[in-house]
Every structure is written in structure tokens, then in C-alpha cells.
Amino acid sequence: MVQALREAMRATAADIAKWPRRRVRLFHHNDSDGLTSGAILTRAFGRAGFEVRRSCLEKPYPKVLARVFEEEGELIVFADFAGRIAPMISELNAGRNLTIILDHHKASPATDPMVRNLDPELFGLKGDRDITASTTCYLFACQMDSANRDLAPVAALGAVGDGFFVDGRLASENRRVAEEAARRGALRIVESGDGEDYILETPRGPVRCAELGAYLDTLGGAGYYRSGPDMGVRVCLEGADEASDEMLRELEATQQRVFQDQIRRLRQGGDLHKTAHIQWFQVGERFSPMGVKMIGVFCEMYRNADFFDPARFIAGFQVIPNHIPGFGDIRFDEVKISMRVSDRLQADIQSGRAPGLDTFLPEATGRLGGFSDACHSLTAATTVAIGKEAALIAEMEKILRQSSYP
């Protein structure tokens, strides 16, 4: 599994070394895993002598991809998304660019030889257990140059930030990258009551990776339309400072105000709709000016709150703004759905008693002509046209009934 992945990465790294244009168009996600991935690749390609043109996306929307693939003869890299849509990217690319996908979500093989889908899910690894995008990007960076092993602490930060543990500990490749960071004296792995804690050595002193991961999530999510991702990548590579702290304080104040208003609405009952297996709500544009990542953050933070039924899947909808930083105005007229599960349902999914989100949300989305990319069994998100929210819930219920889920 891992050896085959490394060999595929090695072959692609060799092609990159021979690529005639010394520039790369890098796209990455805006959560802690995506920001650390972007930071790792920015440093690795910079060391290799490439001009890095970096853009942060909340999702690799088809309308954005159509603009990206107007290019020809370019080196294009996607990090922490796009694994599932490799066939779509293959059609758009049509052999014109060397395109690399470094994701860890459910994936499909590429159909264009110039599209290299290096998603570990295609090599037998589990993206919600064994390996994050940050670790995937780290493994690739090490194939480019072994000097990039010093980026292990950044990869470990992303692994902890993504929150996939086994018995409270990082596992498999994520665990190995943390151990590499520890050998370098940049990370301490400490036993805790429910597993392990991971302490990163920073210019400011020791910081828990979980805390710094949350710091990055806020910069990238709540600050998506305020240059938060750029600040987040800088924090990954250089450490936090007063400027990043000030941005964080402002964003946290906005997030708290908006989230408390939504909690009030849910407690009052009018915003929450329930079907046989799903509870859902629509925030419209009320989370603005924060990015659409924040509907997932809200669902994650409050998935065990008393205003949610622990036996039902949680779904939140947020309208996608018709503007993408770095691309300008793009008319979407779509909503993003983010889904999460309570601890109770999580245990049922992991034991096989309940279906994972990735087994029914993408299929239902496809039935309505929506867009699916990054989905795990416990966390998932897709997009559909505005006005199709109730129809999407109904399609998911049909699939769940057909699967004989009680």
C-alpha cells in the first residue's frame, strides 16, 4: 500500500524535476489540514526553484476548474480535495497540463495520463484513519527532496487538526510523521487520559497541536474572505505573531456572534426540520462574511448539543457567495450542505450498524445534478442548486430506506 504510493509519487516527482516551466499553480483547502498542505507544498516547490502561484479554495467548484483548465503547458497541483473528481479533471485537462492530486478523501482514478491522482485511498489507505492531506503532501515533498523531511512538524499539525484518531492516537502514516517530528525535537508526544497529546515546539514556546489546528481553522474558515488563508499558511511556516493573533480575535468575535444567533434559532425550533433519519437547517447568508466552511464547523462543534437528536444525521445548508478570492465574481446560485454525526451515530458507523455519510450524500447529490468531492464516513459536504435543499434530504432518505437502514 504505502510502498506503491511512494513509488507513484517518486515517478511523478521525477517528471516534475524535468518540467520545462519552473512555476506551479497550487490549489489547497482552507481548513487546518488544507492550510498545512498548502504550506508544505509552497515550501517544497519553492526549494525546488519553482515560482508558486497559490490559491485557497473552499471546494474545487466546477466553474472554478473551468477557468483553471483554460491554461496549457502548466504544472497544476490540488491538495486536500479533488480525489473524487479526477475523471472530471481529466476531461478538463485533456492532456494539456501536468496535473497532480494530493488528497485523502474518497477517490476515483484519473482517465488522463497527464493527471496523476496520488490520493492514498486509491492505494489501500483510509483517509479518515491512516493519512491526512498534510501527510500525503509531506510524503510527496520528501520524494521531491529528502531535505523536506524537516516539514514533518507541519504535517503532524495538519494530521492532529483533521481530528482522525484511533483510540485517541494518530495512526499509520499520520503516526509516523508525528514520530519523525518528535525525532527532530519539534514535537512532543505525551500520554493523556484518553490517548495522546501532541505538543509542537514553536518560536513562542510549546503549543498543543489541537489548539494551533483550531487557530488555523478559524483563520481559513471564518477569515476566508479576509485573507485568512494567507495568514494561516504563514503561521504554518513561520509561527503565530501579534498580527495573526489580532486577526484571530476579530474572527472569533464574528464567529461567536453568528453561532450564538444560530443556536438561539435552533433552540426555538423553527429553523430545524426533521425527517426519519436526518435533521437539517438552512442558514442562508446569515454566516456571511465568513466562508462556507463555517457551516461544517458549526455542525462539528455542536453535533452533540441538546438541540440535536443524537439518533439522526445532522445537515446544515449555507448559500455559496458568488465570489471567489483570486478569481473574482463567479455566479453559483448554489448551497453547500455539510453533514456531521453525534458520538452515538459515530460509534454506529464505525461498527457497521449505520451507513457512513459518504455512502448516501454523494449519490443523492448526483441525482439532483449537484457537485460532490470531499466526503468521509463521518464528515461530508456537497453542493446543489438553491431551492433543492428539501429535495436533497428526500433523496438521501430514499437511499437510506433502500439500504434497509432502520
C-alpha positions in Angstrom: 0.0 0.0 0.0 2.4 2.7 1.2 5.2 1.4 -0.9 3.1 1.6 -4.1 2.1 5.1 -3.2 5.7 6.2 -2.6 6.7 4.7 -6.0 3.9 6.6 -7.8 4.9 9.8 -6.0 8.6 9.2 -6.9 7.7 8.8 -10.6 5.6 12.0 -10.6 8.4 13.9 -8.7 10.8 12.8 -11.4 8.5 14.3 -14.1 8.2 17.5 -12.1 12.0 17.8 -12.0 12.0 17.7 -15.8 9.1 20.1 -16.2 10.2 23.0 -18.5 8.2 25.8 -16.9 9.5 26.5 -13.4 6.2 27.6 -12.0 3.4 25.8 -10.3 -0.3 26.6 -9.8 -1.2 25.3 -6.4 -4.7 25.0 -5.0 -5.5 23.9 -1.5 -8.3 23.7 1.0 -8.9 26.2 3.8 -9.1 24.1 7.0 -6.1 23.2 9.1 -5.3 20.2 7.0 -5.6 22.2 3.8 -3.5 25.1 5.1 -0.7 22.8 6.3 -0.8 21.0 3.0 -0.5 24.3 1.2 2.4 25.4 3.4 4.3 22.1 2.8 3.9 22.3 -0.9 4.7 26.0 -1.0 8.0 25.4 0.8 8.8 22.2 -1.2 8.2 23.7 -4.6 10.0 26.9 -3.6 13.1 25.0 -2.6 12.9 23.2 -6.0 13.2 26.6 -7.8 9.5 26.9 -8.8 7.5 30.1 -8.7 4.5 29.2 -6.6 1.1 30.8 -7.5 -1.0 29.6 -4.6 -4.8 29.8 -4.3 -7.0 28.7 -1.5 -10.4 27.2 -2.4 -13.3 26.1 -0.1 -14.1 23.5 -2.7 -12.9 22.8 -6.3 -16.1 24.0 -7.8 -16.6 23.0 -11.5 -17.0 26.7 -12.5 -13.6 27.5 -11.0 -12.0 24.4 -12.6 -13.3 25.5 -16.0 -11.2 28.7 -15.6 -8.2 26.9 -14.3 -8.1 24.5 -17.2 -8.1 27.2 -19.8 -4.3 27.0 -19.2 -2.0 24.9 -21.3 1.5 23.6 -20.5 1.2 24.3 -16.8 2.0 22.4 -13.7 -1.2 22.3 -11.6 -1.5 20.8 -8.1 -4.6 20.2 -5.9 -4.2 19.5 -2.2 -6.8 18.2 0.2 -9.5 17.9 -2.4 -10.2 16.7 -5.9 -9.6 13.0 -5.4 -13.1 12.0 -6.2 -13.4 14.3 -9.3 -10.2 13.1 -11.0 -12.3 11.9 -14.0 -13.8 15.4 -14.4 -10.4 17.0 -14.1 -9.1 14.5 -16.7 -11.7 15.7 -19.2 -11.0 19.3 -18.5 -7.2 18.8 -18.7 -7.3 16.7 -21.9 -3.5 16.2 -21.7 -2.7 19.9 -21.8 -1.1 20.2 -18.3 0.7 18.1 -15.8 -1.9 17.9 -13.0 -1.3 16.3 -9.6 -3.9 15.5 -7.0 -2.7 15.1 -3.3 -6.0 14.3 -1.5 -7.1 11.8 1.2 -10.9 11.7 0.6 -12.7 9.0 -1.3 -11.2 8.9 -4.8 -11.6 7.8 -8.4 -8.8 7.0 -10.8 -7.8 9.6 -13.4 -8.5 8.9 -17.1 -5.9 11.3 -18.5 -2.2 10.1 -18.2 -1.3 13.7 -17.5 -3.5 13.7 -14.4 -1.7 11.9 -11.5 -4.2 11.1 -8.8 -2.0 10.3 -5.8 -4.9 10.1 -3.3 -3.9 7.3 -0.8 -7.4 6.0 -0.9 -6.5 4.5 -4.3 -3.6 2.7 -2.7 -5.5 1.0 0.1 -5.1 3.6 2.9 -8.0 5.2 4.7 -8.2 8.9 4.6 -10.3 9.1 7.7 -7.9 6.9 9.7 -4.4 6.4 8.3 -3.4 9.6 6.4 -4.4 13.2 6.0 -3.7 15.5 3.1 -0.9 17.1 5.1 0.8 13.8 5.5 0.2 12.9 1.8 1.8 16.2 0.8 4.7 15.6 3.2 5.3 12.2 1.7 5.3 13.7 -1.8 7.6 16.6 -0.7 10.1 14.0 0.6 10.1 12.3 -2.8 10.9 15.7 -4.4 13.8 16.2 -2.0 14.7 14.4 1.3 15.6 17.8 2.8 11.8 18.3 3.0 11.7 15.9 5.9 12.1 19.0 8.1 8.4 19.7 7.3 7.2 16.8 9.4 6.0 19.1 12.2 3.8 21.0 9.8 2.4 17.6 8.5 1.8 16.4 12.1 0.0 19.7 12.9 -2.4 19.1 9.9 -2.9 15.4 11.0 -4.0 16.4 14.5 -6.1 19.3 13.2 -8.1 17.0 11.0 -9.1 15.0 14.1 -8.9 11.4 12.9 -7.6 9.2 15.7 -7.7 5.6 16.7 -8.2 5.2 20.4 -7.2 8.9 20.9 -3.9 8.5 18.9 -2.7 9.2 15.5 -2.4 6.0 13.4 -0.5 4.6 10.5 1.2 7.3 8.3 0.0 10.1 10.5 1.6 8.5 13.5 4.9 8.0 11.6 5.0 11.7 10.6 4.5 12.7 14.2 7.3 10.4 15.3 9.6 11.9 12.7 8.7 15.4 14.0 9.4 14.1 17.6 12.8 12.7 16.5 13.7 16.2 15.2 12.9 17.7 18.5 10.0 19.7 17.1 7.1 17.8 18.6 6.4 16.0 21.9 4.1 13.1 22.1 2.5 13.0 25.6 0.3 10.3 27.1 -3.1 11.6 28.2 -6.1 10.2 29.9 -7.8 9.3 26.6 -4.9 8.7 24.3 -2.1 11.1 23.4 -1.5 14.8 23.2 0.8 16.4 20.6 2.9 19.4 21.7 4.5 21.5 19.0 7.7 23.5 19.7 7.2 26.9 18.2 9.1 30.2 18.3 6.7 31.2 21.1 7.2 28.0 23.0 5.2 24.8 23.3 1.7 24.8 21.8 -0.8 21.9 21.7 -1.4 20.9 18.0 -5.1 20.7 18.7 -5.1 24.4 19.8 -3.0 25.6 16.8 -5.1 23.5 14.5 -8.3 25.3 15.8 -6.4 28.6 15.3 -5.8 27.7 11.6 -9.3 26.5 11.1 -10.6 29.9 12.2 -8.2 31.8 10.0 -9.0 29.7 7.0 -12.8 29.4 7.5 -14.1 32.5 9.3 -11.4 34.5 7.5 -11.7 33.1 4.0 -12.9 36.4 2.5 -10.4 38.4 4.6 -7.0 36.9 3.6 -7.2 34.4 6.5 -5.8 31.5 4.4 -2.7 33.5 3.5 -2.2 34.3 7.2 -2.7 30.6 8.0 0.0 29.4 5.6 2.4 32.0 7.1 1.6 30.8 10.6 2.4 27.2 9.5 5.8 28.1 8.2 6.8 31.0 10.5 4.7 30.7 13.6 1.9 32.9 15.0 2.6 36.5 15.9 0.7 39.6 17.0 -0.8 40.2 13.6 -2.2 36.7 13.3 -3.4 36.9 16.9 -5.3 40.2 16.2 -6.9 38.7 13.1 -7.9 35.6 15.1 -9.5 37.7 17.8 -11.6 39.6 15.3 -12.7 36.5 13.5 -13.5 34.7 16.8 -15.8 37.6 17.8 -17.6 37.3 14.5 -17.9 33.6 14.7 -19.2 33.7 18.3 -21.9 36.3 17.5 -23.1 34.4 14.4 -23.0 31.0 16.0 -24.9 32.1 19.1 -27.6 33.6 16.9 -27.9 30.3 15.1 -28.1 28.3 18.4 -30.9 30.6 19.6 -32.8 29.9 16.3 -32.3 26.1 16.7 -33.4 26.1 20.3 -36.5 27.9 19.4 -37.3 25.0 17.0 -38.3 27.0 13.9 -35.1 26.5 12.0 -34.7 22.7 12.5 -36.5 20.3 10.2 -36.7 16.6 10.8 -37.2 13.5 8.6 -37.0 9.9 9.5 -33.2 9.8 9.7 -32.0 13.4 9.1 -32.3 16.8 10.9 -31.5 19.8 8.8 -31.4 23.6 8.8 -30.6 26.4 6.4 -28.6 29.5 7.4 -28.9 31.2 4.0 -26.4 34.1 4.0 -26.5 34.7 7.8 -23.0 33.3 8.3 -21.6 36.0 5.9 -18.9 37.4 5.8 -17.4 34.0 6.9 -16.7 31.3 4.3 -19.0 28.3 3.7 -16.5 26.1 5.6 -18.3 27.5 8.7 -21.5 25.6 8.2 -19.4 22.4 8.7 -17.6 24.0 11.7 -20.9 24.8 13.3 -22.2 21.2 12.8 -19.0 19.8 14.1 -18.9 22.0 17.2 -22.5 21.3 18.2 -23.0 17.8 16.9 -23.6 16.5 20.5 -25.7 19.6 21.6 -29.0 19.0 23.2 -30.9 20.8 20.4 -29.9 18.0 18.0 -31.3 14.4 18.1 -28.3 12.1 18.6 -30.0 9.4 16.5 -30.4 11.5 13.4 -27.8 12.6 10.9 -27.1 16.4 11.0 -27.2 18.5 7.9 -26.6 22.3 7.6 -27.0 24.4 4.4 -25.2 27.7 3.6 -25.5 29.8 0.5 -22.3 30.0 -1.5 -21.3 33.6 -2.3 -20.9 34.4 -6.0 -17.3 35.5 -5.5 -14.1 33.5 -5.0 -10.9 35.3 -3.8 -8.4 35.3 -6.6 -11.0 34.6 -9.2 -13.5 37.4 -8.8 -17.2 37.1 -9.5 -18.5 33.6 -10.4 -22.2 33.0 -10.3 -23.0 29.8 -8.5 -26.6 30.1 -7.2 -25.8 27.1 -5.1 -25.9 26.0 -1.5 -23.3 23.9 0.3 -24.5 21.1 2.6 -22.3 19.9 5.4 -23.1 16.8 7.4 -21.9 15.5 10.7 -22.9 12.8 13.2 -23.2 12.6 17.0 -20.9 10.5 19.1 -23.6 7.9 19.3 -24.0 7.7 15.5 -20.2 7.8 15.0 -20.0 4.6 17.0 -22.7 3.0 15.0 -21.0 4.0 11.7 -17.6 2.7 12.8 -19.1 -0.6 13.9 -21.1 -1.0 10.7 -24.5 -0.6 12.3 -25.2 2.6 10.4 -24.1 3.8 6.9 -21.3 6.4 6.5 -22.2 9.8 5.1 -20.0 9.0 2.1 -22.4 6.2 1.2 -25.5 8.2 0.6 -24.8 12.0 0.4 -22.8 11.9 -2.8 -25.3 9.6 -4.5 -28.2 11.8 -3.6 -26.3 14.9 -4.7 -25.6 13.3 -8.1 -29.3 12.5 -8.6 -30.0 16.2 -8.4 -27.2 17.3 -10.6 -25.1 18.6 -7.7 -21.4 18.5 -7.1 -19.6 16.0 -4.9 -15.9 16.0 -4.0 -14.6 15.7 -0.4 -16.6 13.1 1.6 -15.7 10.9 4.6 -17.8 8.5 6.5 -18.1 10.9 9.5 -17.8 14.2 7.7 -19.1 15.1 4.3 -20.1 18.1 2.1 -21.5 18.6 -1.4 -23.3 21.4 -3.3 -26.7 21.6 -5.0 -28.7 24.4 -6.6 -30.5 26.8 -4.3 -34.0 25.6 -3.7 -33.1 21.9 -3.9 -32.4 21.5 -0.2 -35.6 19.6 0.7 -35.3 17.5 -2.4 -31.7 16.5 -1.4 -32.9 15.4 2.0 -35.7 13.4 0.4 -33.2 11.7 -1.9 -31.0 10.7 1.0 -34.0 9.3 2.8 -34.8 7.2 -0.3 -31.3 5.8 -0.4 -31.3 5.0 3.3 -34.7 3.2 3.1 -33.4 1.2 0.1 -30.4 0.2 2.2 -32.7 -1.2 4.8 -31.3 1.2 7.4 -33.8 1.1 10.3 
